Amino acid sequence: MDEPVRSAVAVDCEVLVVGAGPTGLALGCELRRRGTDCVVVDRAMGIDSRARAVMVHAASLEWLEGLGVRGRIEEAALRMRRIAFHVLNGADYVVDFADLPTPCPYYLNVPQPEVERVLEQTYLSSGGRLLRGAEYTGHREESGYLLAEMRPADGVAVTRRIRARYLVGADGAGSAVRAHLGVDFPGTTYPMSYLLAEGVPGDGLTAPDDESAMFVGPSGAVSVLPLPEGRIRVAGPVTPELLEREEALTADAFRGAVDGLGFGSRLYMATIDRVTHYQVHERLADRFRVGRALLAGDAAHLNSPAGGQAMNTGFADAVDLAGRLETVLSGAPAALLDGYEAVRRPAAARVARSTGVAGLLQTMREATTEPERAFVRARLDGLAHEWSQLPAREVETVR
């Protein structure tokens, strides 16, 4: 028989953040920097050691500099200045970040767990409260507050009730907060599946330390991302039939999938110690705010991994939202929070458009004349600015 739930443990705060991933921790850091009382909760007992997102762009680096942690994150990262596109039996192209109008004319390849570790330490050292092993199950509004309930994830039969002025769901693609709010998450899940492998590169995969690559073949494109400590990540498309077979997630299966793309030893890895698969989603929540509850990061938007925008878009959400929350909590009209959706939802839609590179890859494959190749180069020059998130500056800083 299940042990009965004992008396609830009550916690009060100004802002409750559900989700201790990059977005939730960034929001916690920014709120604490502004002096706002904050609690971050997560059902996981610790940081996931798997490297999911890896790219941190210039606009995010400038924010991390202001937070005082850019140097610590760069210690665990590679500075990258280019993304090279190699078209099978065609031309080579480059997205060059070196001339960006920023103090950080580069991007970082840094495993997401390293980013989370630095942000968590920064948040806690600033007086932020972090509750792990606490799974959000819902909330209700009462007397100008939200009362949220957390189910224990560690087997201890004590529920937590957290009373907050505002709640932010930064709990990822399968957001429980978004589901509780009844917010639709329309969009597309693409039918193509992808295999991702990490390990040590083979001789044919040698490349400059400051360059990621995309190998573009007739049946798909394979991305190659150097990682710290001499490791590399390679990801490319596979057929659904391969994933249905029991051996789909093995190193041999990955090598077989890569062989089918025609690049041979240029994509071979000496050793592979992690293989997984994923699908690409493009989704945008219908609403980013419902009363005193708001959505941020992957809970609000998903896009293609091309261009490495996942962490960066979440950071931009966090910076915009923290300023609005601080101002409203200081007495400004709550309607100021409507501006968060008005600014960040269109920004997320623009990011989705800039990372949808299938059409550009097809143009690369078909480009045979110099004017056609010049068109591709011009488009790639624009992508350096778009992916860095520097030109539009969709974050609206509220003091």
WOVEN-V612320 format. One record per residue. N is the residue number from 1. RES is the residue in one small letter. SS is DSSP state (alpha for helix, beta for strand, coil for the rest). PHI is phi as a letter, one per 20 degrees, with the letter a starting at -180 (NA if undefined). NEAR is the number of other C-alpha atoms within 8 Angstrom. Layout:
<<N & RES & SS & PHI & NEAR> <N & RES & SS & PHI & NEAR>>
This chain:
<<1 & m & coil & NA & 2> <2 & d & coil & f & 3> <3 & e & coil & f & 5> <4 & p & coil & f & 5> <5 & v & coil & f & 8> <6 & r & beta & e & 7> <7 & s & beta & g & 6> <8 & a & beta & f & 9> <9 & v & beta & e & 8> <10 & a & beta & e & 8> <11 & v & beta & c & 8> <12 & d & beta & d & 7> <13 & c & beta & a & 12> <14 & e & beta & e & 11> <15 & v & beta & c & 13> <16 & l & beta & d & 15> <17 & v & beta & d & 16> <18 & v & beta & e & 15> <19 & g & coil & o & 15> <20 & a & coil & d & 13> <21 & g & coil & e & 9> <22 & p & alpha & g & 13> <23 & t & alpha & f & 16> <24 & g & alpha & f & 15> <25 & l & alpha & f & 15> <26 & a & alpha & f & 12> <27 & l & alpha & f & 14> <28 & g & alpha & g & 14> <29 & c & alpha & f & 13> <30 & e & alpha & f & 12> <31 & l & alpha & f & 14> <32 & r & alpha & f & 14> <33 & r & alpha & f & 9> <34 & r & coil & e & 8> <35 & g & coil & n & 6> <36 & t & coil & e & 10> <37 & d & coil & f & 10> <38 & c & beta & b & 14> <39 & v & beta & c & 13> <40 & v & beta & d & 16> <41 & v & beta & c & 16> <42 & d & beta & b & 15> <43 & r & coil & f & 12> <44 & a & coil & f & 9> <45 & m & coil & e & 8> <46 & g & coil & a & 5> <47 & i & coil & f & 8> <48 & d & coil & f & 5> <49 & s & coil & f & 5> <50 & r & coil & f & 6> <51 & a & coil & e & 8> <52 & r & coil & e & 6> <53 & a & coil & f & 9> <54 & v & coil & c & 11> <55 & m & beta & d & 12> <56 & v & beta & c & 14> <57 & h & coil & e & 14> <58 & a & alpha & g & 14> <59 & a & alpha & f & 10> <60 & s & alpha & f & 11> <61 & l & alpha & f & 11> <62 & e & alpha & f & 11> <63 & w & alpha & f & 8> <64 & l & alpha & f & 10> <65 & e & alpha & f & 10> <66 & g & alpha & f & 7> <67 & l & alpha & f & 9> <68 & g & coil & n & 7> <69 & v & coil & c & 11> <70 & r & alpha & g & 11> <71 & g & alpha & g & 8> <72 & r & alpha & f & 8> <73 & i & alpha & f & 12> <74 & e & alpha & f & 11> <75 & e & coil & f & 6> <76 & a & coil & d & 9> <77 & a & coil & c & 12> <78 & l & beta & d & 13> <79 & r & beta & e & 10> <80 & m & beta & d & 12> <81 & r & coil & d & 12> <82 & r & beta & b & 13> <83 & i & beta & c & 11> <84 & a & beta & e & 12> <85 & f & beta & d & 11> <86 & h & beta & d & 12> <87 & v & beta & e & 12> <88 & l & coil & g & 12> <89 & n & coil & l & 4> <90 & g & coil & b & 10> <91 & a & coil & e & 9> <92 & d & beta & d & 8> <93 & y & beta & c & 8> <94 & v & beta & c & 10> <95 & v & beta & e & 11> <96 & d & beta & d & 10> <97 & f & coil & e & 12> <98 & a & coil & f & 8> <99 & d & coil & d & 6> <100 & l & coil & f & 10> <101 & p & coil & f & 5> <102 & t & coil & b & 6> <103 & p & coil & f & 5> <104 & c & coil & c & 9> <105 & p & coil & e & 12> <106 & y & coil & a & 13> <107 & y & beta & c & 14> <108 & l & beta & d & 13> <109 & n & beta & e & 15> <110 & v & coil & b & 16> <111 & p & coil & g & 13> <112 & q & alpha & g & 12> <113 & p & alpha & g & 11> <114 & e & alpha & f & 10> <115 & v & alpha & f & 11> <116 & e & alpha & f & 12> <117 & r & alpha & f & 9> <118 & v & alpha & f & 11> <119 & l & alpha & f & 12> <120 & e & alpha & f & 9> <121 & q & alpha & f & 8> <122 & t & alpha & f & 10> <123 & y & alpha & f & 14> <124 & l & alpha & f & 10> <125 & s & alpha & f & 7> <126 & s & coil & e & 9> <127 & g & coil & n & 7> <128 & g & coil & f & 14> <129 & r & beta & d & 9> <130 & l & beta & c & 8> <131 & l & beta & d & 9> <132 & r & beta & e & 10> <133 & g & coil & m & 12> <134 & a & beta & c & 14> <135 & e & beta & e & 11> <136 & y & beta & f & 14> <137 & t & beta & d & 9> <138 & g & beta & q & 10> <139 & h & beta & b & 8> <140 & r & beta & b & 7> <141 & e & beta & e & 8> <142 & e & beta & b & 7> <143 & s & coil & l & 4> <144 & g & coil & m & 6> <145 & y & beta & c & 11> <146 & l & beta & d & 15> <147 & l & beta & d & 12> <148 & a & beta & d & 13> <149 & e & beta & d & 12> <150 & m & beta & d & 13> <151 & r & beta & e & 11> <152 & p & beta & f & 14> <153 & a & coil & d & 10> <154 & d & coil & d & 6> <155 & g & coil & n & 5> <156 & v & coil & e & 6> <157 & a & coil & e & 9> <158 & v & beta & c & 11> <159 & t & beta & e & 13> <160 & r & beta & d & 13> <161 & r & beta & d & 12> <162 & i & beta & d & 14> <163 & r & beta & e & 12> <164 & a & beta & b & 14> <165 & r & beta & f & 12> <166 & y & beta & b & 12> <167 & l & beta & c & 13> <168 & v & beta & c & 12> <169 & g & beta & e & 16> <170 & a & coil & d & 17> <171 & d & coil & d & 16> <172 & g & coil & n & 9> <173 & a & coil & g & 9> <174 & g & coil & e & 6> <175 & s & coil & g & 11> <176 & a & alpha & f & 11> <177 & v & alpha & f & 12> <178 & r & alpha & f & 12> <179 & a & alpha & f & 8> <180 & h & alpha & f & 8> <181 & l & alpha & f & 7> <182 & g & coil & m & 6> <183 & v & coil & e & 10> <184 & d & coil & f & 8> <185 & f & coil & c & 9> <186 & p & coil & f & 8> <187 & g & beta & q & 8> <188 & t & beta & c & 7> <189 & t & beta & d & 8> <190 & y & beta & f & 8> <191 & p & beta & f & 5> <192 & m & beta & f & 10> <193 & s & beta & d & 13> <194 & y & beta & c & 11> <195 & l & beta & d & 14> <196 & l & beta & c & 14> <197 & a & beta & c & 14> <198 & e & beta & c & 12> <199 & g & beta & r & 13> <200 & v & beta & d & 11> <201 & p & beta & f & 14> <202 & g & coil & e & 12> <203 & d & alpha & f & 10> <204 & g & alpha & f & 9> <205 & l & alpha & e & 11> <206 & t & coil & f & 7> <207 & a & coil & b & 5> <208 & p & coil & g & 5> <209 & d & coil & f & 7> <210 & d & coil & d & 9> <211 & e & beta & c & 13> <212 & s & beta & e & 12> <213 & a & beta & b & 11> <214 & m & beta & c & 12> <215 & f & beta & e & 13> <216 & v & beta & d & 13> <217 & g & beta & d & 12> <218 & p & coil & f & 7> <219 & s & coil & d & 5> <220 & g & beta & q & 9> <221 & a & beta & c & 10> <222 & v & beta & d & 11> <223 & s & beta & e & 12> <224 & v & beta & c & 12> <225 & l & beta & c & 11> <226 & p & beta & f & 13> <227 & l & beta & c & 13> <228 & p & coil & g & 10> <229 & e & coil & m & 4> <230 & g & coil & m & 8> <231 & r & beta & e & 11> <232 & i & beta & b & 12> <233 & r & beta & d & 13> <234 & v & beta & c & 12> <235 & a & beta & c & 11> <236 & g & beta & b & 13> <237 & p & beta & f & 12> <238 & v & beta & c & 11> <239 & t & coil & f & 8> <240 & p & alpha & g & 8> <241 & e & alpha & f & 6> <242 & l & alpha & f & 9> <243 & l & alpha & f & 11> <244 & e & alpha & f & 7> <245 & r & coil & e & 7> <246 & e & coil & f & 6> <247 & e & coil & e & 7> <248 & a & coil & g & 10> <249 & l & coil & e & 12> <250 & t & coil & d & 8> <251 & a & alpha & f & 11> <252 & d & alpha & f & 6> <253 & a & alpha & f & 11> <254 & f & alpha & f & 14> <255 & r & alpha & f & 9> <256 & g & alpha & f & 8> <257 & a & alpha & f & 11> <258 & v & alpha & f & 13> <259 & d & alpha & g & 9> <260 & g & coil & f & 6> <261 & l & coil & e & 11> <262 & g & coil & n & 8> <263 & f & coil & e & 11> <264 & g & alpha & l & 9> <265 & s & alpha & f & 9> <266 & r & alpha & f & 8> <267 & l & alpha & d & 11> <268 & y & coil & f & 13> <269 & m & beta & d & 11> <270 & a & beta & f & 9> <271 & t & beta & c & 8> <272 & i & beta & c & 11> <273 & d & beta & d & 8> <274 & r & beta & b & 9> <275 & v & beta & c & 13> <276 & t & beta & b & 8> <277 & h & beta & c & 9> <278 & y & beta & b & 8> <279 & q & beta & d & 10> <280 & v & beta & e & 11> <281 & h & beta & c & 11> <282 & e & beta & c & 12> <283 & r & beta & b & 11> <284 & l & beta & b & 13> <285 & a & coil & f & 12> <286 & d & coil & f & 8> <287 & r & coil & c & 8> <288 & f & coil & d & 12> <289 & r & beta & b & 11> <290 & v & beta & c & 8> <291 & g & coil & m & 5> <292 & r & coil & e & 10> <293 & a & beta & d & 10> <294 & l & beta & c & 12> <295 & l & beta & d & 13> <296 & a & coil & b & 15> <297 & g & alpha & m & 15> <298 & d & alpha & f & 12> <299 & a & alpha & f & 16> <300 & a & coil & d & 12> <301 & h & beta & b & 13> <302 & l & beta & c & 13> <303 & n & coil & b & 13> <304 & s & coil & g & 11> <305 & p & coil & f & 9> <306 & a & coil & g & 8> <307 & g & coil & n & 7> <308 & g & coil & l & 12> <309 & q & coil & e & 14> <310 & a & alpha & g & 12> <311 & m & alpha & f & 13> <312 & n & alpha & f & 12> <313 & t & alpha & f & 10> <314 & g & alpha & f & 13> <315 & f & alpha & f & 14> <316 & a & alpha & f & 10> <317 & d & alpha & g & 13> <318 & a & alpha & f & 14> <319 & v & alpha & f & 13> <320 & d & alpha & f & 13> <321 & l & alpha & f & 11> <322 & a & alpha & f & 11> <323 & g & alpha & f & 13> <324 & r & alpha & f & 13> <325 & l & alpha & f & 9> <326 & e & alpha & g & 11> <327 & t & alpha & f & 11> <328 & v & alpha & f & 12> <329 & l & alpha & f & 8> <330 & s & coil & e & 6> <331 & g & coil & p & 6> <332 & a & coil & f & 8> <333 & p & coil & g & 6> <334 & a & alpha & f & 7> <335 & a & alpha & f & 6> <336 & l & alpha & g & 10> <337 & l & alpha & f & 12> <338 & d & alpha & f & 9> <339 & g & alpha & f & 8> <340 & y & alpha & f & 13> <341 & e & alpha & f & 11> <342 & a & alpha & f & 8> <343 & v & alpha & e & 11> <344 & r & alpha & e & 11> <345 & r & alpha & f & 11> <346 & p & alpha & f & 8> <347 & a & alpha & f & 9> <348 & a & alpha & f & 11> <349 & a & alpha & f & 9> <350 & r & alpha & f & 8> <351 & v & alpha & f & 12> <352 & a & alpha & f & 12> <353 & r & alpha & f & 7> <354 & s & alpha & f & 10> <355 & t & alpha & e & 11> <356 & g & coil & e & 9> <357 & v & coil & e & 8> <358 & a & alpha & g & 6> <359 & g & alpha & f & 7> <360 & l & alpha & f & 8> <361 & l & alpha & f & 9> <362 & q & alpha & f & 8> <363 & t & alpha & f & 9> <364 & m & alpha & g & 12> <365 & r & alpha & f & 12> <366 & e & alpha & e & 6> <367 & a & coil & f & 10> <368 & t & coil & c & 7> <369 & t & coil & d & 6> <370 & e & alpha & f & 7> <371 & p & alpha & f & 6> <372 & e & alpha & f & 9> <373 & r & alpha & f & 12> <374 & a & alpha & f & 8> <375 & f & alpha & f & 8> <376 & v & alpha & f & 11> <377 & r & alpha & f & 10> <378 & a & alpha & f & 8> <379 & r & alpha & f & 8> <380 & l & alpha & f & 10> <381 & d & alpha & g & 10> <382 & g & alpha & f & 8> <383 & l & alpha & f & 10> <384 & a & alpha & g & 12> <385 & h & alpha & f & 12> <386 & e & alpha & f & 11> <387 & w & alpha & f & 13> <388 & s & alpha & f & 10> <389 & q & coil & m & 11> <390 & l & coil & e & 10> <391 & p & coil & f & 6> <392 & a & coil & f & 5> <393 & r & coil & l & 7> <394 & e & coil & f & 7> <395 & v & coil & f & 10> <396 & e & coil & d & 7> <397 & t & coil & f & 7> <398 & v & coil & d & 7> <399 & r & coil & e & 5>>
